[in-house]
Amino acid sequence: MLPLQLPWTSAQTRWKSELDPVIQSPLWQGNQINSIALVASTPMVINHKLGRMMQGWIIVDKNAAAEVYRTQPFNSQTLTLESSANVTVNIWCY
């Protein structure tokens, strides 16, 4: 099987049209917030600092076994999280 080869002459047009949708994905246009201390069964309001309507969030690190969940609808300024146990988390907001 021959390796995929793209002609250099198409680099500026074809590569751009294929890479732009990936680069512009909301997932890449996010903000990481570190060291959020959540207290069990207590809602925590966090400013996600995106400057737009939030589309999702991912826990990227946590220091204890705990379920973490969102308790309010997405909005353009904050994310409200609650946990099942005391835990410190880092989250990626997008």
N, C-alpha and C positions, 0 to 999 in steps of 0.2 A: 504494500500500500504506500503510495506516495504521500509525503507531507503536504498539508494545505499550503498553497502559495498564493498570496495576493499580489497582483502586479503593483509595483511602486507608483505607477501613474494614477492609480485609483485611491491612493492613501488619503488625500485631502477630502475626497467626496464620499467614497464608500465607507471608510473607517469612521468618519464623523457621523454618518447617518446610522451606523450600527452601534457606536459607543455613546452617543448623546443620550438616548433613552435610558441607558444604564446609569450614567453619571447623574442625570437629573432626577432619578428616583428619590422620593421623599425619604426613604430609608438612609440615604447618604447625606441628606441635608439636615442632620440632627444635631443634638447637643447632649453630651454626657454630663450627668450630675452625680458627684461622688459623695460618699459618707453621709447618706441619709439615714438617720437613726429613727427607726420605727418602733413604737411601743405597742405591745399586743392590744388589739381591739380598740385602738385609738386612731381616728382619721388624721392623716398628715397632709396638709396642703403644700404643694411644691410648685414654685414658679419655674416652668420649663424653659423660659427665655427663647422660644422659637420665633416669636413675633408673627405667628400665624396659627391657624387651627391645627392642633395636634392630631396626628393620624395613628399613632401607636407608641408603644414603649416596650423595652426589653430589659430584663435584669441581666446585667453583665457580671455582677459579683454579689455575693452575700456571705455573711459570716456565721450564719446559723440556719438550722432547719426550720423554715417557716414558709407558710403560704402567703404570698403577697398579691393583693388584688386591688383593682380600681373601684372606688365607691361613688364616683360622680361621672357624668358624661364628659367627653372631651370638650375642651374649649380653647380659646386663643391665648390664655395666660397661665392656667394652672392645671396640675394633675393632682388628684386626691387619692392617696394610697392608704391601705390598712393592711395589717399583718396578723397572723395567727399567734405569733410569738415575738418577743423582743429580738430585733435583728437590725443590722446596719447593711444597707445596700448601695450599690452603684447602678444607675440606670441610664440607658440610652433612650432619649426621647426623639421622636421623629414626626 
